[in-house]
């Protein structure tokens, strides 16, 4: 389920993170979006393909214990090295990037705090959260943070003292949990996974509604938005038997499950899927054992971590970082 503690065993890692290579000034080119429109993205010919950072756990060589790390791979495979990003003071979980791409959000090994790590100057700040934390999402206007703690969702002002206020109460969800929040472009509406549905709610607690419903009866959906926040992706079963990664226009929501176009099929009742939509039209999804990439327009998924993961390894929870970020 969402940033759920019962899934923490598959969400490992972490980061002493990365330094940016500099400003995007002069590096912008026009790239085609999946809907036929265009968007400015960092020029891969200058910066290299974007990085996919993901949680990774693997046995330590010659040891019976596991190494908990964050790894990074370029999305196009042109950079063959895999880089571990260890934190000197231990583990970190639930990586995500801020809307401006300048910082990495993560929680510490005790899931007690959320941190924002700036790539450019390697500085870090502790965000004003309360108690146990999980996956966090910052609004596009940079003013509001919403995060989960395994059951609930909390909103806090990024620079203020956190108010002890629930946005989503576990008691109001069929499965007793909600998580993986992400903001629409208005910075007021949060989309999140809750049991077998993708839901939305305003940060003032009003206008809660179900956007897409899964029919399998057991899937916990972890939605992702396109970089322009016009499309929503989720892994769903529309007939209760087969599962697929589908995409819907945000403007069309709420929508029937099968109104979403199929991007790729996935194993039914399979692993815990965590999605992240990248800047070059690829969707990364962690499938418990591997991180796969698939074009948002549809096509065959490729296994980004095929040469990395082994029988006892686990790679999941991808997030995207632009190619200009220098990974040590």
N, C-alpha and C positions, 0 to 999 in steps of 0.2 A: 504494500500500500504506500501511500504518500511517504513523506519522510518518516517512515515508521520504524520504530526501534526493532520490530521483529524482522525487518529486512536489513538491519545494520550489518549483519555478518557478510552481506554481499556488497556493501558500500564502503570500500576501504580507501585509505590513501595517505598521500599528501605532499603539501607543497611548501617549499621555501622560496618561492615562485620566481617570476621571470621579469626581465627588464625589457621595456619597449625599445625598438630600434629608432624611434623618433616620430615626428609628426607625419600625418598623412598628406600634408601639403605637397602637391605635385604628383601624388601617387594614385589619384582617382581616375578610373576609366569607367565606361558605360558597359554594364553586363546585362544580359537578358534575364528577366525573371521568368518563372514558370507560367505566369499569366500573360506573357507577351509584352508587358511593360518593361521599363528599364530602371536601373538603380545604380548609384555610385558605389563601387566597392574598391578596396585596395587592389592595386595592380599586382597580380600574382607574378608577372614577369619581373617585377622589381623586388617584391617582398617575399615571394614564394607563396605557395598555397596556404590557406589557413590551417592553424593547428587544431587538432581535436585533443583536449585534455580529458582524462577519464580516471575513475577509481580503478586501482589494480592491486590484486593480491596474488602472490605466488610464493611457493616454498623457497626459503633461503637455501642457497647451494650448500650441500653438506650438513643441513640442519633439518630438524623436524618442525621448526617453527616457521611462521609465515612472515614475509616482508610486506609491510603495508605502505603503499606509495601512490603518488600520482604520476602517470606517465603521459607523454605527449608524442603524437605522430602527426605528420602533415597529411592532409586529407587526400592528396593525389599520389602519395607514396614516393615522391621524388626525393625526400629526405629520408634516407634509409635508417638513420640511427633512432633509437628509442631512448628517451631521456627521463630518468627518475627525478622527481622534485621533492626530496626529503625535507621535512621541517625539523629543525634541530630539537624542538621540544616535544616531538611526538607526532601523533596521528592527526588527520583531518578528514572530514567527510563532506558530502553534499556540495560539490563544486558547482558554481554557476557564475556567469559574468554579468556585470552591470550593463544597462542599455547603451552606455557610451563606449563600452568595450575597454574602459580604462582600468577596471579593477576586477579581481576575482573575489567572489563571496564563498566562504566555507565555514563550517563549524569545527570546533576542536574535538579531540579524541574523547573528551568527557561529555560531548554535545551540550556544553553549558553556555557557550557564547557563539555569536556570529562575528566574523571578521571580514573586513574589506582590505584586500591587499592591492596596492597600486603597482602596476607593472613598471611604469616609467622610472620611479625613484625607489622602488622596493620598500616603501613605507606601509605601515599597517595600522588600522584603527579598529577598536572594538565597538561594535554597533550596540545601540541601546535596547537589547532584548531582555527577556525575563526567563529565568529558569532554563529548562531543557529546550534545545533548539533543533531545527532540522533544515531542510531545504529553504532558502530564502530568495525573494525576488524583490528588486527595487523598481519603483514606478519610473516611467520614461521621464517625468519631470524631476526625478531625483529626490522627491520630498517624502515618500512613504515606503516603508519596508513591510512586506507581509511574509511571515514565515510559519512553518509548522513545527510541532513538537512531537509528532507521532500520532496525535489524535485531533488536535485543535489547530485552527489558524488564528494568528494574532497580527494586528496591524500596529505599527509604531511610527512616529515621526522620526525621520532619520537623524535630526539634530536635537530632539527633545527627550525628556524623561518618558520612558514607556508607560503608557496607561494600562492598567490591569483590565483589559477589555478583550473579550473574545470576538473574533469575526465570524468564525464557524465553530459551533459547539459539537463535540463528538456525539453528544446525546441526541442530536438532531439528524444524525446520519445512520443509515441502515447497517453499515459495517463498523460503526464506532470510530471512524477516522476520516480525515481529509488532508490533502496535501498537494505538493508540487504546484504551488500557485504561480501565476504569471499575469502580467497586467496587459489590458488592452491599451490602445494608443491614447485614450482619454485620461489615463493615470488615475481613474476613479473606479474602474471595474476590474475585478480580479477573476480570472478563470482558474479552476482547480479541479483535481480529481477527487471524486467522492463515491466510494463503492463502485457500482456498475454504471456510473454516469460522469459526464463532464458538466460542471455547473459554473455559474457565475454569480457574483454578488458585488455590490458597491461597497467601498471601504467604510461607509457609514452604517453598514449592516442591512441596508434596504435592497429591494429588487432582486432577491435571490431567485434563480430559475435554473431549470435543467436544460442544457443545450443539446446534448447527444446522449442516448442511452444504449448501453451494451445489453445483449440478450443472453449472454452465457450464464449469468447468475453468480459469477464468482470473480470476474476480472476487476482489478482496480486500475482505473485509467489514469495515466500521467500525461496530460496534454502538453503540446508545444505550439507556439505561435511562430509564423514566418517572421523574418526580420522586419518587414513593414507592418506586421501585426494585422494583416488583412485576411490571413488564412490560419486555420487551426488544424493540427494533426493529432491523431490518437490511434492506438491499436484497439480495435473493437471486433466483436462478433455480432453480426446483424441477424444471424439465423440461429444462434445458440450453438452452432457446431463449428463453422469455419471462422478463422480470424484473419484480419488484414489491417495494415496500416492505411488509414484513409485520411483524406483532407477535405475540409468544408470551407466555404467562404464565410468569414465572420459575419458579413452582412446578411447571410441567409439563415443565421441561427436564431432560435432553435430549429433543428432540422431532424428529419428521419435519419436513422443510422445509415441506411443504404443510399442516402442522398450524397454521401461523401464519395469522391472518386477514389478508387483503389490505387495505391502507390505500389504496394507489394503485399503478398500474402505472407503470413507468419504461422508457426505451429499453433494450433488451437490448444487452449488451456496450457500454454507454454510458460516460459519464464516471465519474470517481472520486467516489463518493458519500460525503459526510461528514454524519452525522446529529446533531441535538441536539433533545431533547424538552423543550418549554417548560412553564411553570407553569400555563398556561391551556388545556392539552389540544391544543396544536398541535405538530407535528413540523416543524422546519426542516431542510432538506437542501440542501447545496451540491452542485451538479451540474456543477462545473467552470467554467461560464460565468455561472450565475445562482444565487441562493438562493431556494428555493421553500418555501412553507408549506402544510401539509395537516392537516386535523383527524385526530387519532390514531384516532378512531372510524371514519374513512373518509370519502371525499369527493373533491372536485376540488381539485387543487393550484393555488395562486395564486403568481404570480411577484413576490416581494417587491422584487426589484431591476430590474424591467422598465424603469423610467424611468432607471435609473442606468447599466446596462451597455450598452456599444456593441460593435461588431465586434471590437475589439482589447482589450476589457475582460475582467476575470475576477473573479468573486465566489464565495467558497467558505468552508468551515470555520466555520459559524455557531456561536454560543454565546448563551445567554440571560442577560439582566440585568433585574431587576425594574424596574417603571416608576418607582419612587421615586428611582432613581439619576438624578442631574442630569448630563446630557451637555452639555458646553460647546459 
